[in-house]
Amino acid sequence: MIEKRAAQRYRVFKGGKLTFEDGGIACTVRNMSEGGAAIDLEVSVILPKSLTLSIARDNFVRDCREVWRSDRRIGLAFVQ
């Protein structure tokens, strides 16, 4: 299998939060790279185009957008 990612991803298991204009939802961050992250949600929800991913314990905050979805796992790309 050929790896298509531009940056190496790192497995993590961290609690995070997606926030958006109308509210927010808790998530579990499963892997991260310089350009994005994969997260798991407790329930499948429709997300808006503009999101912010935050990981409180790491003081990490990035604007992002959804780029793929597989049930409750979602791939996010960080917006520059």
N, C-alpha and C positions, 0 to 999 in steps of 0.2 A: 504494500500500500504506500502510495506516495504522499508525503506530508505537504499540505498546501498552505499551512499557516506561515505568516511572515516572521512571527516571533515565537520562541519556545514557550510552551505553557507549563505551569507548575501546579501540581495537585495541592489543594488546600481543603480545609473543612472549617469554614468560619461562618458565624452568624452575620447576616447583613440585612440591609433594608433598601428596598426600592421606593423612592419617593417621586411623586408627580403632582401636577396641578391640583387634582381632586383628592389627594390622600397619599397612602403608602401601603406597603405590604412587606412582611418579613420574608426573608429568603435565606437559603444556605448556599454559600459560594463554594463550588466544587473544584474549579481550577481557574487560574488567572495567567495572563500574559501581559506584555507591555500594551497590547492593543485591545484587550477585551477580557471577558470572563464567561464562564458557564455557571449558571445558578439553577437551583431547584426551588420550586414553590410548593407549598402544602396543598394548594388547590390550583386548578387550571383557571386562569383569568385572562381577559383581554387587556393588554397594556397599551397605553398611549404611545405615540411616536417618540416623545421626549421624556427621558427618565434620568434619575440620579441614583447611582449605586453608592451606598455608604457602608463602611465597616468600622463601627465605633472604636473597637479596641485597637485598631491600627491607625486611627485618624485618617482614614482613606475616604475620599469623596471624588467621584468622577461622573460627569455627564455621559450618557450612553444611549444607545438605541438597540432594539431587538434586531438580530440578523438571521436567526433560525430558531425553530422550536420543535421539540419532540415531547409531546404530552406535557409534563410539568417541568421538564428541563428546557432552559432557554439560553441561547447564546447571545451575548451582548458585545457590541463594539463600542469602545470608548470614543467619544467625540473630541476632536482636537480643538 
